[in-house]
Structure formats: C-alpha cells, structure tokens
Amino acid sequence: MKKILPCVLFVLALFSCKNDDEITVPACSEATNVQSQSIGIDQAVISWSDSNTDATFTVEYGPTGFVPGNGTLRDTNTNEVSLSGLDGNTTYDLYVQSNCSFDNISSQTPAFSFTTLPELVVPQFSTNLSDMNIYVGDLDELNPSPYVFEYNLATSLFTDYGLKQRLLALPPGEKMNFVDADLPNFPDNTVITKTFYYNFDENDPAAGRQIIETRVIIKMNGEWELGTYHWNAEQTDAVLNPESVTVPISYSNQEGETVNINYIIPGAADCFTCHNINGAESPIGPKMRTMNF
C-alpha cells in the first residue's frame, strides 16, 4: 500500500499539470471604430472601441504614406489619445495596437487618416507670399484658405484685360461693421488681397495662366499698410518687392489673336497715389455698395 500511494500522487500531479497547460488565453482583439473626436491646426484627439479586458494601447502615427515601424509612438491606457505638435493642413495616418499582456498583442488596425486644419492667415508682411497662409495647396492654384472670403466688385477697374482675384481675411472671431455705403469698419489684422493674372488662352482657361502680382493691404494698429508681391517665373511663390517692374505678357484673346503687352507692376509710391484717403493709406475697392460675396 505504501508503494502504491506515491504512484497515485504522481499520476494526480501529472494530470494536474496537464490541465494547467491546456488553459487557453483568448487572443488580444484588434481595436475597432477608430475616429476623430476633434481636429485643430496642430492637434487632434483620436478615439477607438476595444473589447479586451484591461488592455493598454500603442498608437503609431505619421504623415500619410509612412511605413509602420517608422512613425511616432504613443502609449495610453485609455481608448483615446491626444496628439499635439502636428503640422497644419497635413494628412496623417494612424494605427492602433491593443496590448493585453506582454506576449498577447493584437495586430495594428488599418490606417486611419485625418487632416489637420490649415494655419491661420498671418496679418503681417512676410518675404514670401506663401508664408502668409492666404492660400492652401499649391500656390499657383490660388485656392483660398477656409479662413478667407473671395469677393467681387459690382464695378471694377479695367486693367488691360487682366483678370483679378479679390480676397478678404478677418481675424478669428472678428467681423467688419457696417458704417454706411462706403468702406465698412474693418478690425485690426484684416488682410485684403488682389491678385492679377492672364489666361494664356481667353477661350480656354484650362490652358493655364500667368500670375503676375498680388497686392496686399493689412490693417495694423488702426492704420493700413500696403505691399506688393511679384510672382516668380515658376509660379511657385511671390516675393515682396516695393519697386516697379515691367513684365512681358503674351496671350491669345477671344478672337484667337496673339496679344503681347508690357505689364507694369506699380511700385509702393504708385500704390499710394490711388490708395490715399486724407493722406493715409486705405483700401478703396471693398465698399459696402459694391462688394459681392
């Protein structure tokens, strides 16, 4: 009997170990329903759903198209992550991985893409027009920022068949106030621009255009200041230049004739000749009776 008892205990211990070895740990489930809670210029809050118990999460993100493993990592123990220090008007890809234990980790979610808001318009003269954030995307597309209003005038000046794009940007949370049929009362840090260009073919705008200049007037500390940006030949940017410059232009008019002109970009003194009200620089076009948004 004494010899049998150790054998019985050994068999019981063997079966006990076998049962422990067969315990199955559920695989860590992948996060679902990844979505943005808020998106700003340089920050975003992203959340997701998770069916695991007591999981933590690793978030990887970077500019769209980045290869996982080369992005920025963030660890969190909640189903949400706040990202900061992002670039404005930039699309990012983000992946979420659930961590149930040291050796029980889910696969990454499919890429979740989001785009930050564009940078605010800068109400001061920069060397390059692009730094003022008036446009988004490629500058030569002349796509206004969402913070910018495009408008036309009921009566506009003739400029040798040149075309014009007029834009108005008010500071965040501000508005222009009606005074009378003339100029409204613009708040400080208002930016008004007028860009001059010619289509290469007046009968086919899709054939392209030559952008020549962008005139900018900014209200600073109650006073208006003028500046003119000259576009480069590559049409990639425009540079602040107070000098008068002559630019040769060639285009096909509505009759199919080739027209060659020498377009004169006015200098600072020339601009003041027109934009002079009681000896002070001022906008002259955007009057309440003529503005059409």
SERO-4910 file (N, C-alpha, C, O; in steps of 0.05 Angstrom, whole numbers):
BEGIN
 pado doro    nc1    nc2    nc3   cac1   cac2   cac3    cc1    cc2    cc3    oc1    oc2    oc3
  Met    A     17    -24      0      0      0      0     17     25      0     12     44    -14
  Lys    A     39     24     16     57     47     17     70     52    -10     76     75    -16
  Lys    A     74     31    -25     87     34    -52     67     45    -72     75     59    -91
  Ile    A     42     39    -69     21     48    -88     15     77    -85     11     91   -104
  Leu    A     15     87    -60      8    115    -54     25    135    -69     14    154    -81
  Pro    A     51    132    -69     68    152    -84     61    152   -114     62    172   -127
  Cys    A     54    128   -124     47    126   -153     22    142   -159     19    155   -179
  Val    A      2    138   -141    -23    152   -144    -19    183   -144    -30    197   -160
  Leu    A     -3    192   -124      2    220   -122     16    231   -147     11    253   -156
  Phe    A     35    216   -158     49    224   -182     30    227   -206     32    246   -222
  Val    A     12    207   -208     -7    208   -231    -25    232   -228    -31    246   -248
  Leu    A    -35    238   -203    -52    261   -199    -37    287   -205    -49    305   -218
  Ala    A    -12    289   -197      4    313   -203      8    316   -233      7    339   -244
  Leu    A     12    294   -247     16    295   -276     -9    306   -290     -7    323   -308
  Phe    A    -32    296   -282    -57    305   -295    -63    334   -288    -74    349   -304
  Ser    A    -55    342   -263    -59    370   -255    -43    389   -272    -53    409   -281
  Cys    A    -18    382   -277      0    399   -294    -11    400   -323    -10    420   -336
  Lys    A    -21    377   -332    -32    375   -360    -55    394   -363    -58    407   -384
  Asn    A    -73    395   -343    -96    412   -345    -88    441   -345   -100    457   -359
  Asp    A    -67    449   -329    -58    476   -329    -46    484   -356    -51    506   -365
  Asp    A    -32    466   -369    -20    471   -394    -41    476   -416    -35    489   -436
  Glu    A    -65    465   -413    -86    467   -433   -104    491   -430   -123    494   -446
  Ile    A    -98    509   -410   -114    533   -407   -109    552   -431    -86    559   -437
  Thr    A   -131    560   -445   -129    576   -469   -133    605   -462   -154    613   -450
  Val    A   -114    622   -469   -117    651   -465   -128    664   -491   -116    660   -512
  Pro    A   -150    678   -489   -162    690   -514   -142    709   -527   -127    724   -514
  Ala    A   -142    708   -554   -124    726   -569   -133    755   -565   -157    760   -563
  Cys    A   -114    772   -563   -120    801   -560   -134    811   -585   -123    809   -607
  Ser    A   -157    823   -581   -173    832   -604   -163    859   -614   -153    875   -599
  Glu    A   -166    863   -640   -159    888   -652   -179    910   -646   -203    904   -645
  Ala    A   -170    934   -641   -187    957   -636   -205    962   -661   -198    955   -683
  Thr    A   -228    973   -656   -247    979   -678   -257   1008   -675   -252   1022   -655
  Asn    A   -271   1017   -696   -285   1043   -695   -266   1066   -688   -272   1082   -671
  Val    A   -243   1066   -702   -225   1089   -698   -237   1114   -710   -246   1113   -733
  Gln    A   -237   1136   -695   -250   1160   -705   -237   1185   -691   -225   1183   -670
  Ser    A   -241   1208   -704   -231   1233   -692   -252   1245   -675   -275   1247   -683
  Gln    A   -244   1254   -651   -262   1269   -634   -260   1299   -638   -280   1313   -637
  Ser    A   -236   1308   -644   -231   1337   -651   -206   1339   -667   -187   1324   -662
  Ile    A   -205   1358   -685   -181   1363   -701   -177   1393   -703   -195   1408   -709
  Gly    A   -152   1402   -697   -145   1430   -698   -123   1435   -718   -117   1418   -735
  Ile    A   -110   1457   -715    -88   1464   -733    -63   1447   -727    -50   1437   -745
  Asp    A    -57   1443   -701    -33   1428   -694    -39   1406   -673    -20   1396   -661
  Gln    A    -64   1399   -670    -71   1378   -651    -95   1362   -661   -110   1371   -678
  Ala    A    -98   1338   -649   -121   1321   -656   -126   1302   -632   -107   1294   -619
  Val    A   -151   1295   -628   -159   1275   -608   -172   1252   -623   -192   1256   -637
  Ile    A   -160   1228   -620   -170   1204   -635   -179   1184   -614   -166   1180   -594
  Ser    A   -202   1171   -619   -212   1150   -601   -218   1125   -616   -218   1124   -641
  Trp    A   -224   1103   -602   -230   1077   -614   -245   1060   -594   -247   1067   -570
  Ser    A   -256   1038   -604   -270   1018   -587   -252    994   -583   -236    988   -600
  Asp    A   -256    981   -560   -239    957   -554   -255    938   -537   -268    946   -517
  Ser    A   -255    912   -544   -270    891   -529   -253    876   -510   -263    858   -496
  Asn    A   -227    882   -508   -210    867   -489   -214    878   -460   -225    899   -456
  Thr    A   -204    862   -441   -205    870   -413   -178    880   -404   -158    866   -407
  Asp    A   -177    904   -393   -153    915   -382   -130    917   -402   -107    912   -395
  Ala    A   -136    923   -427   -115    926   -447   -104    954   -446   -117    974   -439
  Thr    A    -79    957   -454    -67    983   -459    -63    985   -490    -68    965   -504
  Phe    A    -55   1008   -499    -54   1012   -528    -28   1026   -536    -18   1043   -522
  Thr    A    -19   1019   -560      4   1033   -572     -6   1046   -598    -16   1032   -616
  Val    A     -4   1072   -600    -12   1087   -624     13   1095   -639     32   1105   -628
  Glu    A     12   1090   -666     34   1099   -683     22   1117   -704      2   1110   -717
  Tyr    A     35   1140   -709     24   1158   -729     47   1173   -743     70   1174   -734
  Gly    A     40   1184   -766     60   1199   -782     47   1209   -807     23   1203   -812
  Pro    A     61   1226   -823     49   1236   -848     39   1213   -865     51   1192   -866
  Thr    A     18   1218   -879      5   1197   -895     24   1183   -913     41   1196   -926
  Gly    A     22   1156   -914     40   1140   -930     65   1130   -916     80   1115   -928
  Phe    A     69   1138   -891     93   1128   -877     91   1098   -872     69   1087   -871
  Val    A    114   1085   -870    115   1056   -866    113   1050   -836    129   1060   -821
  Pro    A     93   1034   -827     92   1027   -799    119   1016   -788    132   1000   -802
  Gly    A    126   1025   -765    152   1019   -754    171   1043   -755    191   1043   -742
  Asn    A    163   1063   -771    179   1087   -774    164   1112   -764    174   1134   -768
  Gly    A    141   1108   -752    125   1131   -743    131   1139   -714    149   1128   -701
  Thr    A    115   1157   -704    117   1166   -676     99   1149   -659     76   1144   -666
  Leu    A    109   1139   -636     94   1121   -619     84   1135   -594     97   1152   -583
  Arg    A     59   1128   -586     47   1138   -562     34   1115   -548     19   1100   -560
  Asp    A     38   1112   -522     25   1091   -505      4   1104   -488      7   1126   -478
  Thr    A    -19   1090   -485    -41   1100   -469    -56   1077   -457    -57   1055   -469
  Asn    A    -68   1081   -434    -85   1060   -421   -114   1067   -424   -131   1054   -410
  Thr    A   -121   1086   -440   -149   1092   -446   -154   1090   -476   -136   1087   -492
  Asn    A   -180   1090   -483   -188   1087   -511   -187   1113   -526   -205   1119   -542
  Glu    A   -167   1130   -520   -166   1156   -532   -137   1166   -530   -123   1160   -511
  Val    A   -129   1182   -550   -102   1194   -549   -104   1223   -559   -118   1228   -579
  Ser    A    -90   1241   -546    -88   1269   -554    -61   1273   -567    -40   1269   -554
  Leu    A    -61   1282   -592    -36   1287   -606    -32   1317   -609    -51   1332   -613
  Ser    A     -7   1326   -605     -1   1354   -607     25   1357   -624     38   1338   -630
  Gly    A     31   1382   -630     55   1387   -646     53   1379   -675     74   1374   -688
  Leu    A     29   1376   -685     24   1368   -713     28   1392   -731     27   1415   -723
  Asp    A     32   1386   -757     34   1408   -777      7   1414   -788    -10   1396   -792
  Gly    A      1   1440   -792    -24   1448   -803    -28   1439   -832     -9   1437   -847
  Asn    A    -54   1435   -839    -61   1427   -866    -45   1403   -876    -36   1403   -899
  Thr    A    -43   1383   -859    -27   1359   -865    -43   1335   -859    -57   1333   -839
  Thr    A    -42   1315   -877    -56   1290   -873    -38   1270   -859    -15   1266   -867
  Tyr    A    -49   1257   -838    -34   1237   -823    -48   1210   -824    -72   1208   -827
  Asp    A    -32   1189   -822    -42   1162   -819    -37   1153   -790    -16   1160   -778
  Leu    A    -56   1138   -778    -53   1130   -750    -61   1101   -748    -81   1092   -760
  Tyr    A    -46   1086   -732    -52   1057   -727    -54   1053   -697    -40   1066   -681
  Val    A    -72   1035   -688    -75   1028   -660    -70    999   -656    -79    982   -672
  Gln    A    -54    992   -636    -49    964   -628    -56    960   -599    -49    975   -582
  Ser    A    -72    938   -594    -81    932   -567    -60    913   -554    -51    894   -566
  Asn    A    -54    919   -528    -34    903   -513    -49    890   -489    -54    904   -470
  Cys    A    -55    864   -492    -69    850   -470    -50    839   -449    -57    838   -425
  Ser    A    -26    832   -457     -5    823   -439     21    825   -454     22    833   -478
  Phe    A     43    818   -441     70    821   -453     72    805   -479     84    815   -499
  Asp    A     60    781   -480     62    765   -504     35    760   -518     32    741   -533
  Asn    A     16    777   -512    -11    775   -524    -19    803   -535    -32    819   -521
  Ile    A    -11    808   -560    -14    834   -572    -30    831   -598    -25    813   -613
  Ser    A    -48    849   -603    -64    848   -627    -48    858   -651    -27    870   -648
  Ser    A    -59    854   -674    -48    867   -698    -56    896   -699    -75    904   -685
  Gln    A    -42    912   -715    -50    940   -717    -76    943   -733    -81    927   -751
  Thr    A    -91    963   -727   -114    970   -742   -106    979   -770    -83    987   -774
  Pro    A   -125    978   -789   -119    992   -815   -113   1021   -810   -121   1032   -790
  Ala    A   -100   1034   -828    -93   1062   -825   -118   1079   -823   -136   1077   -839
  Phe    A   -119   1096   -803   -139   1116   -801   -127   1143   -808   -107   1151   -797
  Ser    A   -139   1157   -828   -127   1181   -838   -143   1205   -829   -168   1205   -828
  Phe    A   -130   1227   -822   -143   1252   -815   -125   1275   -825   -101   1272   -827
  Thr    A   -137   1298   -829   -123   1321   -839   -127   1345   -820   -149   1352   -813
  Thr    A   -105   1356   -811   -106   1379   -793   -116   1404   -808   -115   1405   -833
  Leu    A   -126   1423   -793   -136   1448   -805   -113   1465   -815    -90   1463   -805
  Pro    A   -118   1482   -835    -97   1500   -845    -88   1520   -824   -103   1526   -805
  Glu    A    -64   1530   -828    -54   1551   -810    -70   1576   -813    -81   1581   -835
  Leu    A    -72   1592   -792    -87   1617   -794    -72   1637   -812    -47   1635   -815
  Val    A    -87   1655   -824    -75   1676   -841    -57   1693   -823    -64   1701   -801
  Val    A    -33   1699   -833    -14   1716   -818    -18   1745   -826    -12   1752   -849
  Pro    A    -27   1762   -808    -32   1791   -815     -7   1808   -813     -8   1829   -800
  Gln    A     14   1800   -827     38   1817   -828     52   1809   -854     49   1788   -865
  Phe    A     69   1828   -863     83   1824   -889    107   1805   -885    125   1811   -869
  Ser    A    106   1783   -899    129   1764   -899    144   1768   -925    134   1780   -944
  Thr    A    168   1758   -926    184   1760   -951    170   1745   -973    169   1755   -996
  Asn    A    159   1721   -968    145   1706   -988    115   1705   -982    107   1703   -959
  Leu    A    100   1707  -1003     70   1707  -1000     61   1681   -987     42   1681   -972
  Ser    A     74   1659   -993     66   1633   -983     66   1632   -952     50   1617   -940
  Asp    A     83   1648   -940     85   1648   -910     61   1662   -897     59   1661   -872
  Met    A     44   1676   -913     21   1689   -901     -3   1671   -898    -23   1679   -885
  Asn    A     -2   1647   -909    -23   1627   -906    -50   1636   -918    -71   1628   -908
  Ile    A    -48   1653   -938    -73   1662   -952    -85   1639   -969   -109   1637   -972
  Tyr    A    -67   1622   -979    -76   1600   -996    -69   1574   -984    -52   1572   -966
  Val    A    -83   1553   -993    -77   1525   -985    -70   1510  -1011    -79   1516  -1032
  Gly    A    -53   1489  -1007    -45   1474  -1030    -23   1488  -1046    -10   1506  -1036
  Asp    A    -20   1479  -1071     -1   1492  -1089     -9   1521  -1093    -32   1527  -1100
  Leu    A     10   1539  -1090      3   1568  -1090     -9   1577  -1117    -27   1593  -1118
  Asp    A      1   1565  -1139     -8   1574  -1165    -37   1566  -1171    -49   1576  -1190
  Glu    A    -49   1549  -1154    -77   1542  -1157    -95   1564  -1147   -119   1564  -1153
  Leu    A    -84   1582  -1131    -99   1604  -1119   -124   1595  -1104   -145   1607  -1106
  Asn    A   -121   1573  -1089   -143   1563  -1072   -143   1577  -1045   -124   1573  -1029
  Pro    A   -163   1594  -1040   -163   1609  -1015   -165   1591   -990   -177   1570   -991
  Ser    A   -152   1599   -969   -154   1586   -943   -184   1586   -935   -198   1605   -942
  Pro    A   -193   1567   -918   -221   1568   -909   -226   1592   -891   -250   1597   -885
  Tyr    A   -206   1606   -882   -210   1630   -866   -212   1655   -883   -214   1677   -872
  Val    A   -212   1651   -909   -211   1674   -927   -237   1675   -944   -247   1654   -952
  Phe    A   -247   1699   -949   -271   1702   -965   -262   1714   -992   -247   1732   -994
  Glu    A   -273   1702  -1013   -269   1713  -1040   -293   1731  -1047   -316   1723  -1042
  Tyr    A   -288   1754  -1059   -309   1772  -1066   -304   1785  -1093   -281   1785  -1103
  Asn    A   -324   1797  -1104   -322   1812  -1129   -334   1840  -1124   -349   1844  -1105
  Leu    A   -328   1858  -1143   -339   1885  -1141   -360   1888  -1163   -356   1880  -1186
  Ala    A   -382   1902  -1156   -402   1907  -1177   -391   1925  -1198   -399   1923  -1222
  Thr    A   -373   1943  -1192   -359   1960  -1211   -329   1957  -1206   -319   1965  -1185
  Ser    A   -314   1947  -1226   -286   1943  -1222   -270   1958  -1244   -281   1963  -1265
  Leu    A   -245   1965  -1238   -229   1979  -1257   -219   1961  -1279   -213   1938  -1275
  Phe    A   -216   1972  -1303   -205   1958  -1326   -175   1958  -1324   -162   1979  -1319
  Thr    A   -163   1934  -1327   -133   1932  -1325   -122   1916  -1349   -112   1894  -1346
  Asp    A   -125   1928  -1373   -114   1916  -1397   -122   1887  -1401   -105   1870  -1408
  Tyr    A   -148   1881  -1396   -159   1854  -1400   -148   1833  -1380   -153   1810  -1383
  Gly    A   -133   1843  -1360   -124   1824  -1339   -146   1816  -1321   -166   1831  -1318
  Leu    A   -143   1792  -1309   -163   1782  -1290   -154   1786  -1262   -130   1788  -1257
  Lys    A   -173   1787  -1243   -166   1793  -1215   -181   1774  -1197   -204   1767  -1201
  Gln    A   -167   1766  -1176   -179   1751  -1154   -177   1768  -1129   -155   1777  -1120
  Arg    A   -200   1774  -1116   -201   1791  -1092   -208   1774  -1068   -226   1758  -1068
  Leu    A   -192   1777  -1047   -195   1761  -1022   -196   1779   -998   -184   1801   -998
  Leu    A   -210   1770   -977   -212   1785   -952   -210   1765   -929   -225   1746   -929
  Ala    A   -192   1771   -910   -189   1753   -887   -192   1770   -862   -177   1790   -858
  Leu    A   -211   1763   -845   -215   1776   -819   -202   1760   -797   -200   1735   -800
  Pro    A   -192   1772   -776   -180   1757   -754   -201   1739   -741   -225   1745   -742
  Pro    A   -193   1717   -729   -212   1698   -717   -230   1711   -697   -222   1726   -679
  Gly    A   -256   1705   -700   -276   1716   -681   -284   1744   -686   -301   1755   -671
  Glu    A   -273   1757   -706   -279   1786   -711   -297   1789   -735   -301   1770   -750
  Lys    A   -308   1812   -739   -325   1818   -762   -321   1847   -770   -312   1864   -754
  Met    A   -329   1853   -795   -328   1881   -804   -356   1892   -798   -376   1879   -801
  Asn    A   -356   1918   -790   -381   1930   -782   -390   1951   -803   -374   1967   -813
  Phe    A   -416   1951   -808   -428   1969   -827   -427   1998   -816   -434   2002   -793
  Val    A   -418   2016   -832   -419   2045   -825   -438   2059   -843   -457   2072   -834
  Asp    A   -433   2057   -869   -451   2069   -890   -445   2054   -916   -433   2032   -915
  Ala    A   -452   2065   -938   -448   2052   -964   -419   2051   -972   -412   2037   -991
  Asp    A   -402   2066   -959   -373   2065   -965   -359   2042   -951   -371   2021   -947
  Leu    A   -334   2046   -943   -319   2025   -931   -331   2017   -904   -339   2035   -888
  Pro    A   -332   1991   -898   -341   1983   -871   -318   1989   -851   -296   1996   -859
  Asn    A   -324   1985   -826   -303   1988   -806   -290   1961   -802   -301   1943   -790
  Phe    A   -266   1958   -813   -251   1933   -811   -236   1931   -785   -224   1951   -776
  Pro    A   -235   1908   -772   -219   1905   -748   -189   1904   -754   -181   1899   -777
  Asp    A   -173   1910   -734   -144   1906   -737   -138   1877   -745   -152   1859   -738
  Asn    A   -116   1874   -760   -107   1848   -771   -124   1838   -794   -123   1814   -800
  Thr    A   -141   1856   -806   -154   1848   -830   -134   1848   -853   -117   1866   -855
  Val    A   -136   1828   -871   -118   1825   -894   -136   1826   -919   -154   1810   -922
  Ile    A   -130   1844   -938   -144   1845   -963   -123   1842   -986   -102   1854   -985
  Thr    A   -130   1824  -1005   -111   1819  -1027   -125   1821  -1054   -149   1817  -1056
  Lys    A   -109   1828  -1074   -118   1828  -1102    -96   1817  -1119    -74   1828  -1120
  Thr    A   -102   1795  -1133    -82   1781  -1149    -89   1785  -1179   -112   1781  -1187
  Phe    A    -69   1793  -1195    -73   1798  -1223    -60   1776  -1240    -38   1767  -1234
  Tyr    A    -75   1767  -1260    -64   1745  -1277    -77   1746  -1305    -98   1759  -1309
  Tyr    A    -65   1733  -1324    -76   1730  -1351    -78   1700  -1357    -60   1685  -1352
  Asn    A   -100   1692  -1369   -102   1665  -1381    -86   1664  -1407    -87   1683  -1422
  Phe    A    -72   1643  -1411    -57   1640  -1436    -76   1641  -1460    -69   1651  -1482
  Asp    A   -100   1630  -1457   -120   1630  -1478   -147   1638  -1466   -158   1624  -1449
  Glu    A   -157   1661  -1474   -182   1671  -1462   -205   1652  -1468   -226   1653  -1454
  Asn    A   -203   1636  -1489   -225   1617  -1496   -221   1590  -1482   -239   1573  -1484
  Asp    A   -199   1586  -1468   -194   1560  -1455   -178   1565  -1429   -154   1562  -1428
  Pro    A   -193   1571  -1408   -179   1576  -1382   -163   1552  -1372   -143   1556  -1357
  Ala    A   -170   1528  -1381   -156   1504  -1373   -128   1503  -1384   -111   1487  -1376
  Ala    A   -122   1520  -1404    -95   1520  -1416    -74   1533  -1398    -50   1532  -1404
  Gly    A    -83   1544  -1375    -64   1555  -1356    -64   1585  -1356    -79   1598  -1370
  Arg    A    -48   1596  -1338    -48   1625  -1335    -20   1634  -1325     -4   1618  -1315
  Gln    A    -16   1660  -1327      8   1672  -1316      0   1692  -1294    -14   1712  -1299
  Ile    A      7   1685  -1270      1   1703  -1247     24   1723  -1245     47   1716  -1245
  Ile    A     17   1748  -1242     37   1769  -1243     43   1782  -1216     66   1783  -1208
  Glu    A     22   1790  -1202     27   1804  -1177      3   1800  -1158    -19   1794  -1166
  Thr    A      9   1802  -1132    -12   1802  -1112     -8   1826  -1094     13   1829  -1081
  Arg    A    -27   1844  -1094    -26   1868  -1077    -40   1862  -1051    -62   1850  -1050
  Val    A    -27   1870  -1029    -37   1863  -1002    -39   1889   -986    -21   1906   -987
  Ile    A    -61   1892   -972    -64   1914   -953    -73   1903   -926    -92   1888   -925
  Ile    A    -59   1911   -905    -64   1900   -878    -69   1922   -859    -56   1943   -859
  Lys    A    -90   1919   -842    -95   1939   -821    -80   1931   -796    -85   1911   -784
  Met    A    -62   1949   -788    -45   1944   -764    -47   1968   -745    -41   1991   -753
  Asn    A    -56   1963   -721    -58   1984   -701    -74   2008   -711    -66   2031   -706
  Gly    A    -96   2003   -725   -113   2024   -734   -105   2037   -760   -120   2054   -770
  Glu    A    -82   2029   -772    -73   2041   -797    -69   2019   -818    -61   1996   -811
  Trp    A    -73   2027   -843    -69   2008   -865    -41   2010   -876    -30   2032   -878
  Glu    A    -30   1987   -883     -3   1986   -896     -5   1969   -921    -19   1949   -923
  Leu    A      9   1979   -942      8   1967   -969     34   1951   -975     55   1958   -965
  Gly    A     31   1931   -991     54   1916  -1001     46   1901  -1026     23   1893  -1030
  Thr    A     66   1897  -1044     61   1882  -1069     80   1859  -1072    104   1862  -1067
  Tyr    A     69   1836  -1079     85   1812  -1083     87   1806  -1113     67   1804  -1127
  His    A    112   1802  -1122    117   1795  -1150    120   1765  -1153    137   1753  -1139
  Trp    A    105   1752  -1171    106   1723  -1175    131   1716  -1191    138   1729  -1210
  Asn    A    143   1693  -1183    166   1684  -1198    158   1670  -1224    134   1664  -1228
  Ala    A    177   1665  -1241    171   1653  -1267    160   1624  -1265    145   1615  -1281
  Glu    A    168   1610  -1243    159   1583  -1239    131   1582  -1227    119   1561  -1226
  Gln    A    120   1605  -1219     93   1607  -1208     91   1592  -1182     69   1582  -1175
  Thr    A    113   1588  -1167    112   1573  -1142    109   1591  -1118    102   1582  -1096
  Asp    A    115   1617  -1121    114   1636  -1098    116   1664  -1109    122   1669  -1132
  Ala    A    112   1683  -1091    114   1712  -1098    130   1725  -1076    128   1718  -1052
  Val    A    146   1745  -1083    165   1758  -1064    157   1787  -1061    150   1801  -1080
  Leu    A    157   1797  -1036    151   1824  -1030    172   1843  -1043    196   1839  -1039
  Asn    A    162   1862  -1059    180   1879  -1074    168   1907  -1077    146   1910  -1089
  Pro    A    180   1928  -1066    169   1955  -1067    174   1969  -1093    164   1991  -1098
  Glu    A    191   1957  -1111    199   1970  -1136    179   1965  -1158    165   1944  -1158
  Ser    A    178   1983  -1177    161   1979  -1201    177   1962  -1221    200   1966  -1225
  Val    A    163   1942  -1232    175   1923  -1251    157   1919  -1275    133   1919  -1272
  Thr    A    170   1917  -1298    154   1911  -1323    157   1882  -1330    179   1871  -1331
  Val    A    134   1869  -1335    133   1841  -1341    121   1837  -1368     98   1845  -1373
  Pro    A    135   1824  -1387    124   1818  -1413    102   1796  -1412    107   1775  -1399
  Ile    A     80   1801  -1424     57   1782  -1424     49   1776  -1452     48   1793  -1470
  Ser    A     43   1750  -1457     33   1742  -1484     10   1723  -1480     12   1703  -1464
  Tyr    A    -12   1728  -1493    -35   1711  -1490    -52   1712  -1516    -49   1729  -1532
  Ser    A    -71   1693  -1518    -89   1692  -1541   -116   1703  -1532   -128   1693  -1513
  Asn    A   -126   1723  -1547   -151   1735  -1539   -175   1720  -1549   -172   1699  -1562
  Gln    A   -199   1730  -1545   -223   1715  -1552   -226   1713  -1583   -241   1695  -1592
  Glu    A   -213   1730  -1598   -213   1728  -1627   -192   1709  -1638   -189   1705  -1662
  Gly    A   -176   1697  -1619   -155   1679  -1628   -129   1693  -1635   -111   1681  -1646
  Glu    A   -128   1719  -1630   -104   1735  -1637    -84   1734  -1614    -92   1734  -1590
  Thr    A    -59   1734  -1621    -38   1735  -1600    -34   1764  -1592    -29   1782  -1609
  Val    A    -35   1769  -1566    -32   1796  -1555     -6   1796  -1538     -3   1780  -1521
  Asn    A     11   1816  -1544     35   1820  -1528     34   1847  -1514     30   1867  -1528
  Ile    A     38   1847  -1488     37   1873  -1474     60   1873  -1454     71   1852  -1446
  Asn    A     67   1897  -1445     86   1900  -1423     70   1909  -1399     62   1932  -1397
  Tyr    A     67   1891  -1380     51   1896  -1356     69   1909  -1336     90   1899  -1329
  Ile    A     60   1932  -1325     76   1947  -1306     65   1942  -1278     42   1950  -1271
  Ile    A     81   1929  -1261     74   1926  -1233     81   1952  -1219    104   1960  -1219
  Pro    A     61   1964  -1206     67   1991  -1194     85   1988  -1169     85   1967  -1155
  Gly    A    101   2009  -1164    117   2010  -1140    101   2020  -1117     78   2027  -1120
  Ala    A    114   2021  -1094    100   2029  -1069     89   2057  -1072     66   2063  -1063
  Ala    A    104   2075  -1084     95   2103  -1087     71   2105  -1105     52   2120  -1101
  Asp    A     71   2088  -1126     48   2087  -1145     23   2078  -1131      1   2088  -1135
  Cys    A     25   2057  -1114      2   2047  -1099    -10   2068  -1081    -34   2070  -1079
  Phe    A      7   2083  -1068     -2   2104  -1050    -18   2126  -1065    -35   2138  -1054
  Thr    A    -11   2130  -1090    -25   2151  -1106    -55   2145  -1107    -71   2163  -1106
  Cys    A    -62   2119  -1110    -90   2112  -1112   -102   2107  -1084   -124   2115  -1078
  His    A    -86   2092  -1067    -96   2084  -1041    -91   2106  -1020    -79   2100   -999
  Asn    A    -99   2130  -1026    -93   2153  -1009   -119   2167  -1002   -132   2179  -1019
  Ile    A   -127   2165   -976   -150   2179   -967   -142   2197   -944   -134   2187   -922
  Asn    A   -144   2223   -949   -136   2242   -929   -107   2238   -919   -101   2241   -896
  Gly    A    -90   2231   -938    -61   2228   -932    -53   2202   -919    -30   2199   -911
  Ala    A    -72   2184   -916    -66   2158   -904    -72   2135   -923    -91   2137   -939
  Glu    A    -57   2114   -922    -62   2090   -939    -89   2078   -931    -95   2076   -907
  Ser    A   -104   2068   -951   -130   2057   -945   -139   2040   -968   -132   2045   -991
  Pro    A   -155   2019   -963   -168   2005   -985   -188   2024   -999   -199   2041   -986
  Ile    A   -193   2020  -1024   -212   2037  -1039   -234   2021  -1052   -254   2032  -1059
  Gly    A   -229   1995  -1057   -249   1979  -1072   -271   1967  -1055   -295   1970  -1063
  Pro    A   -266   1955  -1032   -287   1940  -1018   -306   1957  -1003   -307   1957   -978
  Lys    A   -323   1972  -1018   -344   1988  -1005   -369   1971  -1004   -374   1953  -1020
  Met    A   -385   1976   -984   -409   1960   -979   -428   1960  -1003   -441   1940  -1008
  Arg    A   -429   1982  -1018   -448   1983  -1040   -438   1968  -1065   -453   1964  -1084
  Thr    A   -412   1960  -1065   -401   1946  -1089   -392   1918  -1084   -387   1903  -1103
  Met    A   -391   1909  -1059   -380   1882  -1053   -401   1861  -1057   -424   1863  -1048
  Asn    A   -392   1840  -1072   -409   1816  -1076   -393   1791  -1067   -372   1786  -1078
  Phe    A   -404   1777  -1047   -390   1753  -1037   -402   1728  -1050   -393   1706  -1045
***
